[in-house]
Amino acid sequence: MSPTPLQNLLALAGRLLLGVLFLPAGIGKLTGFAGTVGYISSAGLPMPQVAAVVALVVEIAGGAALVAGYGARVAAIALAAFVLVASFFFHNYWGLPADKQMLQQLMFFKNMAIIGGLLTIAAWGAGAWSVDARRGKA
């Protein structure tokens, strides 16, 4: 059974919404590189410059891939892994005093939901309205 026009529209909308989440974040890391490095350093991660470069490349390339629907499954897996790792280092609410946990807990579980959406793209592909579909890889 082939997807309906509504399913195609929803797959496109979901892919676009996830993609546009990552593009500005990656571009912000690029344009504010020193601040990104400082933020990563504050979390105690080693090689913060390298981590910043990896983060901005994953976010920009992965976000663009999702928007275009090009290599969407691979991009979704890479972004899901990135978000998972980042969540444990930057939204570790369990390590905060009880009165400081709420926002970080919300951010952590928001990220888990984003990972869920990305895994759905990894499982089902970019949808019919994508570069992958035109190339026969959807």
Residue pairs with C-beta under 8 A, 6 or more apart in sequence:
2 128
3 11
3 127
3 128
7 127
8 127
8 128
8 129
9 129
11 124
11 126
11 127
11 128
11 129
11 130
12 69
12 127
12 129
12 130
14 117
14 120
14 121
15 66
15 67
15 69
15 72
15 121
15 126
15 127
15 130
16 66
16 67
18 66
18 76
18 79
18 114
18 117
18 118
18 121
19 62
19 63
19 64
19 65
19 66
19 67
20 63
20 67
21 63
21 114
22 59
22 60
22 62
22 63
22 66
22 79
23 59
23 60
23 63
23 64
23 67
25 59
25 63
26 55
26 56
26 57
26 58
26 59
26 60
26 61
26 63
27 56
27 60
28 36
29 36
29 52
29 55
29 56
29 59
30 56
30 60
33 52
33 56
36 52
36 55
36 56
37 48
37 49
37 52
38 48
40 48
40 51
40 52
40 55
41 48
43 89
43 90
45 51
45 89
55 82
55 86
58 78
58 79
58 82
59 79
59 82
61 75
62 75
62 76
62 78
62 79
62 82
63 79
65 71
65 72
65 74
65 75
66 72
66 75
66 76
66 79
66 121
66 126
68 130
68 131
69 126
69 127
69 129
69 130
69 131
69 132
69 133
69 138
70 126
70 130
70 131
70 132
71 132
72 121
72 125
72 126
72 130
72 132
72 138
73 121
73 122
73 125
73 126
73 132
76 118
76 119
76 121
76 122
77 118
77 119
77 122
79 118
80 115
80 118
80 119
80 122
83 111
83 114
83 115
83 118
84 111
84 115
86 111
87 107
87 108
87 111
87 112
91 104
91 105
91 107
91 108
91 111
92 104
92 108
93 101
93 102
93 104
93 105
93 107
93 108
94 101
96 104
125 132
125 133
125 137
125 138
126 132
126 133
126 138
127 133
127 138
128 138
130 138
132 138
